[in-house]
Protein backbone atom coordinates (compact mmCIF):
# COMPACT_ATOMS: atom_id res chain seq x y z
CA UNK A 1 0.00 0.00 0.00
CA UNK A 2 1.55 3.33 -0.97
CA UNK A 3 1.66 6.30 1.35
CA UNK A 4 -0.69 8.35 -0.78
CA UNK A 5 -3.40 5.75 -0.37
CA UNK A 6 -3.17 6.20 3.41
CA UNK A 7 -3.42 9.99 3.46
CA UNK A 8 -6.00 10.80 0.86
CA UNK A 9 -8.79 8.58 2.19
CA UNK A 10 -8.41 10.38 5.51
CA UNK A 11 -8.65 13.72 3.74
CA UNK A 12 -11.61 12.74 1.60
CA UNK A 13 -13.46 11.00 4.41
CA UNK A 14 -12.88 14.00 6.63
CA UNK A 15 -14.18 16.37 4.01
CA UNK A 16 -17.51 14.54 3.82
CA UNK A 17 -17.79 12.86 7.21
CA UNK A 18 -20.61 13.33 9.67
CA UNK A 19 -20.36 14.41 13.29
CA UNK A 20 -19.63 10.78 14.22
CA UNK A 21 -16.11 10.89 12.81
CA UNK A 22 -13.11 9.69 14.78
CA UNK A 23 -10.70 12.25 16.22
CA UNK A 24 -7.82 12.62 13.78
CA UNK A 25 -9.89 11.68 10.72
CA UNK A 26 -10.55 15.35 10.26
CA UNK A 27 -6.93 16.44 10.60
CA UNK A 28 -6.82 17.92 7.09
CA UNK A 29 -10.51 18.49 6.36
CA UNK A 30 -10.47 22.18 7.19
CA UNK A 31 -7.21 22.66 5.29
CA UNK A 32 -8.63 20.94 2.21
CA UNK A 33 -11.77 23.08 2.39
CA UNK A 34 -9.79 26.25 2.98
CA UNK A 35 -6.92 25.82 0.53
CA UNK A 36 -7.83 23.05 -1.92
CA UNK A 37 -11.58 23.22 -2.51
CA UNK A 38 -11.04 23.97 -6.20
CA UNK A 39 -9.21 20.67 -6.77
CA UNK A 40 -11.23 18.36 -4.51
CA UNK A 41 -12.92 16.73 -7.51
CA UNK A 42 -9.66 16.30 -9.42
CA UNK A 43 -8.49 13.19 -7.55
CA UNK A 44 -6.20 12.24 -4.72
CA UNK A 45 -3.00 13.37 -6.42
CA UNK A 46 -4.39 16.86 -6.98
CA UNK A 47 -5.51 17.21 -3.36
CA UNK A 48 -2.17 16.01 -2.03
CA UNK A 49 -0.26 18.31 -4.38
CA UNK A 50 -2.42 21.21 -3.25
CA UNK A 51 -1.82 20.44 0.42
CA UNK A 52 1.91 20.33 -0.25
CA UNK A 53 1.75 23.66 -2.09
CA UNK A 54 0.08 25.23 0.94
CA UNK A 55 2.17 23.41 3.52
CA UNK A 56 3.25 26.58 5.31
CA UNK A 57 -0.42 27.45 5.91
CA UNK A 58 -1.61 24.01 7.07
CA UNK A 59 -2.82 23.26 10.57
CA UNK A 60 -0.38 21.49 12.84
CA UNK A 61 -2.60 18.40 12.82
CA UNK A 62 -2.65 18.17 9.03
CA UNK A 63 1.07 18.85 8.82
CA UNK A 64 1.61 15.99 11.26
CA UNK A 65 -0.49 13.58 9.17
CA UNK A 66 1.47 14.46 6.04
CA UNK A 67 4.81 14.12 7.82
CA UNK A 68 3.88 10.81 9.43
CA UNK A 69 3.07 9.45 5.99
CA UNK A 70 6.29 10.62 4.39
CA UNK A 71 4.83 13.53 2.47
Secondary structure as the mmCIF struct_conf table of DSSP 4:
data_model
#
loop_
_struct_conf.conf_type_id
_struct_conf.id
_struct_conf.beg_label_comp_id
_struct_conf.beg_label_asym_id
_struct_conf.beg_label_seq_id
_struct_conf.end_label_comp_id
_struct_conf.end_label_asym_id
_struct_conf.end_label_seq_id
HELX_RH_AL_P HELX_RH_AL_P1 UNK A 3 UNK A 16
TURN_TY1_P TURN_TY1_P1 UNK A 19 UNK A 20
HELX_LH_PP_P HELX_LH_PP_P1 UNK A 21 UNK A 22
TURN_TY1_P TURN_TY1_P2 UNK A 23 UNK A 28
HELX_RH_AL_P HELX_RH_AL_P2 UNK A 29 UNK A 35
HELX_RH_3T_P HELX_RH_3T_P1 UNK A 37 UNK A 42
HELX_RH_AL_P HELX_RH_AL_P3 UNK A 44 UNK A 53
TURN_TY1_P TURN_TY1_P3 UNK A 54 UNK A 54
HELX_RH_3T_P HELX_RH_3T_P2 UNK A 55 UNK A 57
BEND BEND1 UNK A 58 UNK A 58
HELX_RH_AL_P HELX_RH_AL_P4 UNK A 60 UNK A 68
TURN_TY1_P TURN_TY1_P4 UNK A 69 UNK A 70
#
